[in-house]
Amino acid sequence: MSGTDFYYSPQIQLAEEIASLVPMDGPVKVFFGNSGAEANEAAIKLARYHTGRQRILAFFGSFHGRTMGALSLTASRAVQKRGFAPLVPGVEHVPYAYCYRCPVNRKVEDCDVECFGLATDFHFLRTVPPEEVAAIVIEVVQGEGGYVVPPRKFLDRVQEVARQHGILIIADEVQSGMGRTGKMFASEHFGFRPDLLTIAKGVASGLPLGLCVARESVMNWVPGSHASTFGGNPVSCAAALTTLRLLKEKYVENARIQGDRLLAGLKGIMSRHAIIGDVRGLGLMVGAEIISPGPGRKRDPRGRDAIVEKGFLRGLLLLGCGDNTVRFSPPLVVSNDEVETCLRIFEASVTEVEAEA
């Protein structure tokens, strides 16, 4: 039997295991769904339910899913929203800390997180009363937006503003969680302590599972307020328990070690090729941004796509993210030799694209 009307041991064991790992303050509760989008839907429903507030702040460049609520938070590509309006009302977007392309044209050394200041100094003063904001929804490292890693002071400011106004923080760790960044959760790199945290993708090694984790005092809705018929099915929960055991034993650490190797190798390649404008990442969540050589850091999506295609023809599976970034997200079991092979093929592909330009 699979359903949420009855308890079964793998689900309880997984909830206890997750509760012991999440970077959150105090006891937590876990809601089980089937995907990241479903986890994020639960999170925004819960934030509105708990606070009695209606508005949500999200970030440009974000991706939270394609169901209606999650899509309303998403702001990475217009095609994802085209034809589906009206979406869920009450969602406002503010700039993310994309330091390579600073939205307020600051240099990193001069930054005072003015990008998030647009939320506090503009939206809160003119269009969005902070006392009506239920939650700030944030990817701790942006995924579809270009594998963008923010400075710690940006996340510190988000926490400061949220606490000041009684706003809940929802950390979407669907892409960045489960050891991907060399820690179990990307939030740990920054001392970031969300009120709610969403998990999916790698948690069950490919089987359908999504989790919305919230502080116990927040997940206070009454039975029937939210549910998922097949959320947390016993097979997926059993897979997740085994996945977590392996992650803790060696693969979170392997992501850190191999991620350092990958990042260093890509920075070396960047130093030799002008079409690579930036390399950034944590663990095995790394992006290389492709630009047109010359001033202005002009995005080159065609060049990015050509590199990905040439890598594929050489036996290397890459993906794009953002407008012009190559995404490196290998399995956490990747070896030294496989990272070196990846770097060799990637540079050969970059060299070929440069020669054809």
N, C-alpha and C positions, 0 to 999 in steps of 0.2 A: 504494500500500500504506500502511495506517495501523495501527500497532501499536507497542508498546514493545520488541519483540524486536530492532528494527533502528533505527539512527540515521537522522534526516533533518535537513537543514540548518536549516529554520525553528525546530525545537525547540532545537537547539544554540545558534543565534543568540539566541533568546529567553532561554534560561538565562543566557547571558553578559551580556545586557542587564540582566536582573533582578538578577544578581549585582553589577553595577556601581551599582545604585540603592538597594538595601535598606540601612536604617540598622542594620547589624549589624557586629560585630567579626570581623575575619579573613576568610579565604576561606569560601565557602558552597557548598552543593549545592542543587539544585532538583528536587523531585518534581512531576510533572505529573498532575493529575486533571481532572475535568470540572465541578467546582462547589466552592463554599465549604465545604459539608458534607463533601465528599470530602477536601478539603485539611485540614480539622480532624480528620477521622478519621485521616489519615496522621500528623498532628502528635502526637496522643495515643498512637498506637501506637508511634511513634518515641521519644517521651519515656519510655515504659515500657521499651522495648527497650534504650535507651541507658543508663538509670540502674539498671535492675533493680529499680526501685521500682514500687509499684502505685497509690498514691493520687494524686488530682488535686484541686487547689483551683480553683474557679471563683467567679463573682460573681452575687449576686442582681441581676435585671434583664438578665442577659446573654442573647444569642441566638447560637448557633453552628451551627445546622442541625437537621434533623429525622431524620437517620439515627440509629441507636441510640446510638452513642458520642457524637455531637455533641448529640443530644437530652439525654443524661445531663448534659452541661455546661450546657445551656440552662435559664434560670430567669426567663423574662420573663412567661409566661402559663400558667396551669394547664391550659388546654384543649390545649396542645401536648403535654402528657404524659399526659392522661387516657386510660386504657384500654390503656397500653403497658407497664406495670410487669410484671416487674422490669426496670429499666434496668441499665446497666453499673455494677457496684458500685465503691466506692472514691472516689466523687466527693463533695466537700463544698463547700457554698456559703457565702460570707462577704459582708458588705455592701460595696457599691461607694460611691465618694465622690460621692454625689448631694447636693451642697451645698445646693440649694434646699430639700430635704427631708432634712436631715442625720439619718442613722440613730441618732446618739447625741446629737442636740439641741445641737450646738455652733454658735456663730456662726463665720463664716469667719475673722474676725480672731483668734479664740481657738483655732482648730483646731490640733490636734497629731496629726492623722490617726488619731484613736481608732477610726474605723470599721474600718480595716485592723488596728488593734490587737486587735480581736476575734479575728482569725485567730491572731495570735501569743500573745496573753494568755489566750485561752480554748481555741481548738481545739488549738493545739500543746501546751498544758499538760494538757488533759483528754481529748481524743478522737482527735487526729490526730498521732502522733509525726512531727516534721518530717523525720526521717531516712527515713521511708517515703513522703514526697511526691515524686513524679516531676516535676511541673510545676504552675505557676500559669498558668491560661489566662485572658487578659484582652482585652477590647475596649478599645483605647486611648481611643476615644470610643464610649460605648454607643449602639447603633443602635436596635433594637426596644425597648430599655428606656426610651427617651424622649429620644434625642439628648443625652445627659448628658456634659458635658465636665468631667473631674476637674481639681483643682489639681495643679500640677507636683509638689508635695511628696508627694502620694499615690503617684504613680508612682515617685518617688524611693524611698519607703519600700518599695514592692513589690520594687524592684530590690535594695535593701539586704538585705531579709529573704531573698530568693531566693539571693543570693550567699552569705550567711552560712550557709545550710543546704544548699548544693549543689543547689538546686532549679532546674530549667530554667524559663525564661519563654517562654510561647507568646503572641505578639501576634496576635490575630485582626483583621486589617485588611481583611476582605472588604468591609465597607461604607465604611470610612474611608480606604482606600488609593486609589491611582491618581488622585492630584491632587484628590480630593474636598474636602479641607480647606485647599487653597491651598498645600500642599506635597505632594510625591509620596506620602509616608506621614505619617499623623498622629503617629507616634512622633517625627518630626523636630521637632515643636513643643515637645517636652518633654525632648529629649536622652535618650529612652528607647531602650535597646539590648537587644532581645530575643535569645534563643538560637534561636528558631524564629519564623517569620512566615508567616501564611497570607493568600492573595490570591485574589480571584475577581471576580465581578460585572463592573465596568467594564473589567477588564483586556483583554478581547477585544471590547469594544463590543457585547456582547449574544450573542456566540457562546459555546458551553460551554467553559469553561476554569477550572481551579482550580490553584493552586500552593502547595506547602508548601516553604518555604525554610528551611534549617537550616545552622548552622555546620558546616563540613566535619567537624570532630571529633565532632559529634553524629550526623550522618547516616552512621553507620558500619555499618548493617545489611548482611547478606550478601544476594546475589542470591536472589530468591524470597521474602524476608521480607515484601515488599509490592509491589503492582503495580496497574496500571489499564490495561485493554485499549486503550481509546480516549483515555486521558488524554494531553493535549498533542497532539491530532491536528493535522496540518500546516496545515489551513485556519484553525483557531482560533489557532495560533501565528503564522501570517502576519498575521492580523487584529490580534493583540496587538502585534506589532512595529510595525505602522503606527500603532496607537493610542498606543504609547509615544512614537513620533517626534512625533506631533501634540501630545501632552501636554507634552513638553519644549520644543517650539517656542513654544507660546503658551497652552495651555489650563490648565496648572497656575497660571500667573500670572493668567489670566482668572478662575479660581475664587477666587483671593485678592482681586482687585479687586472683582468682583461680589459676593463674599461679604461684604466690608466694607460695601458699599452696602446689601445686603439686611439685614444685622444692624442697621445704624444706622437704616434705615427701620422695621424691626420694633420697635426700642426706642422710636422716636418714637410709633408706634401704641400700644405698651404704655402710654406716659405719658398717653394720652387715653382708655384703655378699661380699666376695673377688672377685667374678666373675663380679662385676660391677666396672669398672675402672674409669669411669667419668660420671658425670651428669652435663648437661649444658642446657641453654635455656633462652629465654625471653618470658614472658607471657605464652600463651598456645602453644608454639613452643619449646618443650623440648625433649631432647634425653638422653638415658642412654646407655653408651657404654659397651658392654659385652666382657670380656677378659678371657683368661685362667689364673687361679691363678698362682702366682709365678713371677719371674723377667721377664722383657722384654715387658710387656704389650701386649702379643701376642693376636691378634684378634681371636675371637671365633664366626664366623658366624653361625656355627651349634648350639651352645648354644643359640645365639640370636633367631634363628628360632624356637628352641624348646620352649623357653619362650613365644614367640608370639603364638605358637600353643596351649600351655597349658592355656594361658590366654583366647584364643578363646573358648576352651572347658569349661571354667569357666564363660563365658559370657562377656569377656572383648575384645573389638576390638582394636588391636594394629597393627602397621605396622613396617617394617624395613626401615632403610635408611643407606646409607654408606655400608661398608662391614659388620659391626657387631653392629650397633646401633639400639636400640628400639626407635621408634618414638611415642611420645605422642602429638597428635593434636586433642583434643576433640572439639566438637562444642562449640562456644563461650557462649552458654546458660548454660553450665555445672554448676551444683550446688555444694555446700559444700559436701553434702552427696555422690554425684556421684564421686567427687574427692577422698574421703576417701574410697569408694568402689573400685575404680581403684587401689589405693595404696595397699589395702588389697589383692586383687586378684593378682596383679603384684608380691608382695612379696611371696605369696604362690607358684606362678609359678616358681620364682627364686629358692626358697627353694627346690622344687621338682627336678629341673634341677641339682642343686648342689648335691643332694642326689644320682642322677643317674650317675654322672660323675665318 
